[in-house]
Amino acid sequence: MPQISGGDVKHIVVGCEAGMGSSVMLANMLAKQFKSLGIKVTHCPVNQLADYEADLIVCHRGLSQRARSVANGRVVVPFDMFLGDPILAMLAEDLENKRNISDD
């Protein structure tokens, strides 16, 4: 199971599926939240994740299997809701406290 220390995360990619723009909204929100930690947040289609040098991938649970198939051993954090998801709150705490983050 892939794992990374929250202190080693410098770039997060929000994996998306071309659609409504929810992932862009989430990426912008996370970018503001993690700016003080020096973490860059971008977004890209799930099928292009292999082209990005992100330390951590965040995506909707419905896309997580596809994301893992192209993640090249990187941690994939699946969430269920674009706003107010407890998984994203836990991720923020783990990053701020430099705790280990792993798949599921």
C-alpha positions in Angstrom: 0.0 0.0 0.0 1.5 3.4 -1.0 2.3 5.8 1.8 3.8 9.2 2.2 4.6 11.5 5.1 2.4 14.7 5.1 5.7 16.7 5.5 6.9 15.3 2.1 3.9 16.4 0.1 4.7 19.4 -2.1 2.2 18.8 -5.0 -1.3 17.4 -4.9 -3.3 16.7 -8.1 -7.1 16.5 -8.0 -8.0 13.9 -10.5 -11.2 14.7 -12.5 -13.4 13.4 -15.2 -14.2 16.0 -17.8 -17.5 17.4 -16.6 -19.1 20.0 -14.3 -15.9 21.6 -13.0 -16.3 20.4 -9.4 -12.7 19.2 -9.3 -11.5 22.6 -10.4 -13.5 24.2 -7.6 -12.0 21.7 -5.1 -8.5 22.2 -6.4 -8.8 25.9 -6.0 -10.2 25.5 -2.4 -7.4 23.1 -1.5 -4.7 25.4 -3.0 -5.9 28.2 -0.8 -6.0 25.9 2.3 -2.6 24.4 1.7 -0.7 27.5 0.5 0.7 28.2 3.9 2.1 24.7 4.0 3.9 25.3 0.7 1.8 22.7 -1.2 0.9 23.3 -4.8 -2.5 21.9 -5.9 -3.5 21.4 -9.5 -6.1 19.3 -11.3 -6.1 17.0 -14.4 -8.2 14.3 -16.0 -7.7 10.9 -14.3 -6.4 9.4 -17.6 -3.5 11.9 -17.6 -2.3 11.4 -14.0 0.7 9.5 -15.1 2.0 12.7 -16.8 1.9 14.7 -13.6 4.7 14.6 -11.0 2.4 14.9 -8.0 3.2 13.5 -4.6 -0.4 12.8 -3.8 -3.6 12.3 -5.8 -7.1 13.2 -4.6 -10.1 12.1 -6.5 -13.8 11.2 -6.2 -14.3 7.6 -5.0 -16.0 6.8 -8.3 -12.7 7.5 -10.1 -10.3 6.0 -7.5 -9.8 2.6 -9.3 -8.9 4.4 -12.5 -6.6 6.8 -10.7 -4.8 4.0 -8.9 -4.2 2.2 -12.2 -2.2 5.1 -13.5 -0.8 6.5 -10.2 2.6 4.7 -10.5 2.6 3.8 -6.8 1.6 7.2 -5.5 -1.0 7.6 -2.7 -4.6 8.1 -4.0 -7.0 9.6 -1.5 -10.6 9.0 -2.5 -13.4 11.2 -1.2 -17.2 11.1 -1.5 -18.3 14.8 -1.4 -16.7 17.8 -3.0 -17.6 20.0 -0.1 -17.4 19.1 3.6 -16.1 15.6 3.2 -14.5 14.3 6.4 -11.8 12.5 4.4 -10.6 15.9 3.1 -10.7 17.3 6.6 -8.6 14.3 7.8 -6.2 14.8 4.9 -5.7 18.5 5.9 -4.9 17.5 9.5 -2.5 14.8 8.3 -0.7 17.4 6.1 -0.6 20.0 8.8 0.7 17.6 11.4 3.1 15.8 9.0 1.5 12.4 9.6 1.7 9.4 7.3 -1.0 9.3 4.5 -1.8 6.1 2.8 -4.4 4.7 0.3 -7.8 4.3 2.1 
